[in-house]
Amino acid sequence: MRSGSPKTFPQGGVHPHDSKLSADKPLSMLPLPKTVAILLSQHIGAPAVPLVKAGDFVKTGQLIARAEGFVSANIHASVTGNVKKIDPVKDVTGYKRPAVILDVQEDEWAGGIDRGLDLKKDIPGREDIIAKIAAAGIVGLGGAAFPSHVKLSPPKDKPMEFLLINGVECEPYLTADHRLMVEKSEEVVTGVRILLKGLGIDQACIGIEENKPDAIDILAAAARDYPGIRVEPLKVCYPQGGERQLVKALTGREIPPPPKGLPSDVGCAVFNVGTVFAVYEAVQKNKPLIERVVTVTGPAIQNPSNFWVRVGTPFHELIKAAGGLPDKTGKIIAGGPMMGRALDSTDIPVTKGTSGLLVLPEDQAKRELVENCIRCAKCVFACPLGLEPYLLMALVERNQLDRAFGERVLSCCECSCCSFVCPSHRPLLDYIRLGKANVFKKLKEQKQK
Amino acid sequence: MNPSLLTVSLSPHMYSGESVRKIMTGVLVALMPAWIVSLIVFGWAALKVSALAVISSVFFEYLIQKYILKKDPSVSDGSAAVTGLLLAFNVPATLPGWMVVLGSFIAIAVAKMTFGGLGNNPFNPALIGRVFLLVSFPVAMTTWPKPFSGAMAAVDGVTTATPLAIIKEGLKNGLTPQQLMSELPRYSDLFLGKMAGSLGEMSALALLAGGAYLLYRKIITWHIPVAVIGSAAAFSGLLWLVNPVKYMNPVFHVLTGGILLGAIFMATDYVTSPMIPKGMFIFGGGIGILTVTIRVFGAYPEGVSFAILIMNAFVPLINRYCKPKRFGE
């Protein structure tokens, strides 16, 4: 079912050039690397506890680290091979964190995993669904990497009404979710049905930006037989795929401000399209989350691609497969250009939350010279959360943390719209991030007193 | 790849491409229609005044940045040129050159640079320059050349009164608007720019064209111009409805004097106007009402400059109390 004019969120937002260079590139398998480094913390929450030690032989899909506590996720071997060591490895944040390092041998899958491509539509019961999703180590693939089984067990005082599927992919350049929707529509719709059953509700809505008409049509066709599942075209506007913006656009409801407000406060559960596909594989095929789609792209990349990549594969393997690192590369980014992280190394491994790898040439890598704030208010008009970035930056610069707190610095979702529009190239979001960190620190100190 | 050659910075990694220079260039482009009208109406006199104002403004900013503040001059951002041209737009085309230069000095050196340069001045620099000239040289600043008297205007002294001055004087002497109509230009002339007045406030059509360009380029939003013009029309309309024999109608008020120039180009100055729509309405509404109040009840025939400067003073307060709608609250 498609409805009339596209929905959108009510305030703020920007229109970056979408640069979807790899939109027409079909999903393809990345060849297995020689070694992988599987981080023990690929999710929000406690790191998983390793179950293997150096010298152990593991098969593809075998559990190698167990979730520690409720908000955590299992980790599985993404390849077959011997554990070389468990050692700290640099991740996208630039910090070193413990990872299981495997020497890759010929692929041999653990028992019980159905690797067939046939579509399985019969779905099991609710308890089974949640247990399988937890066992498979599924986390949000949109980037935040929140463990999915936790979302399926909402507190009893917060009744669920809507399941919302995020197929927006509003970050420029990225096309991983787009390709998945086009090529795996039946699986995605089955995944949506599984999640509906897991939540015990019957209303689902898949939000997709209008610039992906093929995905909208294909998913709408796949969902035709399920009246509870609706596909909703959304206006092209960044950050349409932000959780707060998506819930507002699809249901008209506003999630209370961070850091406390969650979609469950307004009766919604939000899952990314990639997560939904992983849920399908986990529940219908017993397949743990060990690979995902990663877009490798950039203005000078020879073959912008959408690869199926095993978790733990170093980034340089992806760049090599896309035609190698171009001359005059200035910046390599994990994720998209608006919210991704710039890297200082290409040895960092892919994690469950890696949606793309963006390679920018030198002339797009450097920031412009910072000029005076001319109070043009473009940042205020661009902020989707109704904040005043120019003011927050000024307050943080002067270390007026109490006022910054009062002006809702903690509500910032770091979407980058303010820095994107600033004609004076002021580092608005950098200061807001600093302000958030300092305010959190101060609140913590006050609590301890 | 040598990792030390990679740039590592926080997001975003992509920008809109907007810059202060592009915005100021856009404002200058938007001022072109009104400037061309001024050249047609006043000839070389208008060219002289505007060239002097722009060059001296840029020159003063350069000197102050280079020799007093001892930093790299940023005159290439175009903001000083905009201030200069706006000052020129706000004075009679026959104003002596040295007064123009003095006005530029006050605008740039006193109203802008003493506060820290672009972005830090509480009052509109061009208007500070204009008001300084008005109170210092009231005769020169209210001697209006007759439109289309050409280059000779300054020499042979063919001068005339502005429509607002005719009305102010006439009403004071007990005449009614109807009786004064014959002395005033027709509405079509007011719209196109055939009347006496400051260099840039002539043609409503040209100013509206510039405003449309500013809106199209998203350099300004509609809130302030609509609030200024709307409130001026509403307030003058109210007075006119109460007593049409004593007060002029709102169309006359909007088309004469500096309301359109003020609403589109002066009140929308980024630095000295509020940051969110609610504040912009309060600010613009205040300007419209104060302008009509000064025109109707005050000593001066025109009040746009004073109204804008008065409301400039309220901007920090307005920004403090007018907050955007916070998402989720």
Interface residues (C-beta under 8 A of the other chain):
Chain A: Q11 V14 P16 G94 P172 R244 K248 E254 I255 P256 P257 G261 L325 T329 G330 K331 I332 I333 P337 M338 M339 G340 R341 A342 L343 D344 S345 T346 L358 L360 Q364 A365 K366 R367 E368 E371 N372 C373 I374 R375 C376 A377 K378 V380 F381 C383 P384 L385 G386 L387 E388 Y390 L391 R408 S411 E414 S416 S419 F420 V421 C422 P423 S424 H425 L429 D430 R433
Chain B: M1 P3 L5 L6 T7 V8 S9 L10 S11 P12 H13 M14 Y15 S16 E18 S19 V20 K22 I23 S74 D77 S79 G116 G117 L118 G119 N120 T221 Y270 V271 S273 P274 M275 I276 N319 K323 P324 K325 R326 F327 G328 E329
